[in-house]
Amino acid sequence: MQRVHMIVHGKVQGVGFRRHTQQLAARRGIVGWVRNRSDGTVEIDAQGPTEAMNKFIKGVRKGSPLSKVTRISTQSKTPRNDLRSFQITY
């Protein structure tokens, strides 16, 4: 089990990026959340099996059709037991 905190930079707000991220997570069995930040970036906290997480992160890097991801900052975190789904938060 792997948990990663990410900050995604680029054109990632107002382009369907959070919904796209939620759909990627659902397809991979990833739990956690995604939200917009006031500085124009998107923040993601995601957890799942290592192989699924690697594919999820690859999909996040690719982005949604209208987004343009320029950089992702990642930090490994300790897995949590209380995450049950992947939510768009505000």
C-alpha positions in Angstrom: 0.0 0.0 0.0 1.3 3.4 -1.0 0.1 6.9 -0.1 1.3 10.0 -2.0 0.6 13.7 -1.5 0.9 15.7 -4.8 0.8 19.3 -5.9 0.1 19.6 -9.6 1.2 22.7 -11.5 0.2 24.1 -14.9 -3.2 24.7 -16.5 -5.1 22.4 -14.1 -8.1 24.5 -12.9 -11.2 25.1 -14.9 -10.4 22.3 -17.4 -12.0 19.2 -15.8 -8.8 18.1 -14.2 -10.3 17.2 -10.8 -13.1 15.1 -12.3 -10.6 13.4 -14.6 -8.4 12.6 -11.5 -11.4 11.2 -9.7 -12.2 9.0 -12.7 -8.6 7.8 -12.9 -8.8 6.9 -9.2 -12.1 5.0 -9.5 -10.7 2.9 -12.4 -7.6 2.0 -10.3 -9.2 1.4 -6.9 -7.4 4.5 -5.5 -8.8 6.3 -2.4 -8.2 9.8 -1.2 -9.1 13.3 -2.5 -8.4 16.1 -4.9 -8.9 19.9 -4.6 -8.1 23.2 -6.2 -5.8 25.5 -4.3 -5.9 29.3 -4.3 -2.5 29.6 -6.1 -3.9 27.9 -9.2 -2.4 24.4 -8.5 -4.3 21.2 -7.6 -3.6 19.2 -4.5 -4.1 15.4 -4.4 -3.8 12.9 -1.6 -4.1 9.4 -3.0 -3.6 5.9 -1.6 -3.7 2.4 -3.2 -1.6 -0.6 -4.2 1.8 0.3 -5.6 1.2 -0.9 -9.1 -2.2 0.9 -9.3 -0.6 4.1 -7.8 2.1 4.1 -10.4 -0.5 3.9 -13.2 -2.6 6.6 -11.4 0.3 9.0 -11.1 1.1 8.4 -14.8 -2.5 9.4 -15.7 -2.3 12.5 -13.5 0.9 13.5 -15.3 -0.9 13.2 -18.6 -3.8 15.2 -17.3 -7.3 15.8 -18.7 -7.8 16.6 -22.4 -7.9 20.4 -21.8 -5.3 20.6 -19.1 -1.5 21.1 -19.4 0.5 19.6 -16.5 3.9 21.3 -16.2 5.2 19.9 -12.9 4.1 17.6 -10.1 5.6 17.8 -6.6 5.2 14.5 -4.7 5.7 13.4 -1.2 5.3 9.9 0.3 3.0 9.7 3.3 2.1 7.0 5.8 -1.0 5.0 4.6 -4.3 5.6 6.4 -7.0 3.1 7.3 -9.9 5.6 7.2 -10.0 6.4 3.5 -12.8 4.7 1.7 -13.4 6.5 -1.6 -11.9 9.2 -3.8 -13.6 12.6 -3.4 -13.4 16.0 -5.0 -13.2 18.4 -2.0 -13.5 22.1 -1.7 
